[in-house]
Amino acid sequence: MPVSKRNRVVSLTQAKKKGLEHKEKLIKDVRHAVEKYNCLYIFSVENMRNNKLKDVREEWKGTSKLILGKNKVLQVALGRSSENEIADNLHK
């Protein structure tokens, strides 16, 4: 006879969506950062360890700003084409 498994507590919660206000705030923050800082670096992160990101944040603290967001939202913030970009050569 198989051994019976014990009953476990399972939580049925869902993450709340951030909504349109959060996306608009991110767009505003990115546009403000483009005006404030001289250089802008865009890179893609995939399966990065938290310790590495923590080290980068500590090194850049005070002199720069690290903004993370979805690709499409950041494209809207920087401008998708040359007509609606907020600074020169950001749509590429």
ZAMARGU-4260 file (C-alpha; in steps of 0.2 Angstrom, whole numbers, plus 5000, padded with zeros to 4 digits):
<rodrens>
0) 5000/5000/5000 | 5007/5018/4996 | 5011/5029/5010 | 4998/5043/5012 | 5004/5061/5009
5) 5002/5074/5022 | 4990/5088/5019 | 4999/5105/5015 | 4993/5122/5015 | 4991/5129/4998
10) 4988/5148/4996 | 4978/5153/4981 | 4984/5171/4979 | 4988/5181/4963 | 5000/5195/4960
15) 4991/5212/4957 | 4993/5220/4941 | 5003/5236/4941 | 4991/5245/4929 | 4993/5260/4917
20) 4998/5272/4931 | 5014/5262/4934 | 5018/5262/4916 | 5015/5281/4914 | 5026/5284/4929
25) 5040/5273/4922 | 5039/5283/4905 | 5040/5299/4914 | 5055/5293/4925 | 5064/5287/4909
30) 5061/5304/4900 | 5067/5314/4915 | 5083/5303/4917 | 5087/5306/4898 | 5086/5325/4901
35) 5096/5324/4917 | 5111/5312/4913 | 5124/5314/4899 | 5125/5296/4894 | 5112/5282/4891
40) 5116/5264/4891 | 5103/5251/4886 | 5106/5233/4889 | 5097/5216/4890 | 5097/5206/4906
45) 5092/5187/4906 | 5094/5175/4921 | 5105/5187/4930 | 5110/5184/4948 | 5104/5196/4961
50) 5121/5198/4968 | 5129/5204/4952 | 5115/5217/4950 | 5117/5223/4968 | 5136/5225/4964
55) 5132/5236/4949 | 5119/5247/4959 | 5132/5250/4972 | 5146/5255/4960 | 5134/5267/4951
60) 5126/5274/4966 | 5125/5293/4966 | 5132/5296/4949 | 5119/5287/4939 | 5102/5279/4939
65) 5097/5261/4934 | 5080/5259/4927 | 5072/5242/4924 | 5056/5239/4914 | 5048/5230/4900
70) 5055/5232/4882 | 5039/5240/4875 | 5036/5252/4889 | 5054/5258/4887 | 5052/5259/4868
75) 5038/5271/4871 | 5047/5281/4883 | 5063/5283/4872 | 5053/5285/4856 | 5049/5271/4843
80) 5054/5281/4828 | 5064/5297/4823 | 5049/5308/4823 | 5044/5305/4841 | 5061/5302/4850
85) 5065/5313/4864 | 5084/5315/4860 | 5094/5312/4845 | 5097/5293/4839 | 5087/5285/4853
90) 5075/5276/4842 | 5088/5263/4836
</rodrens>
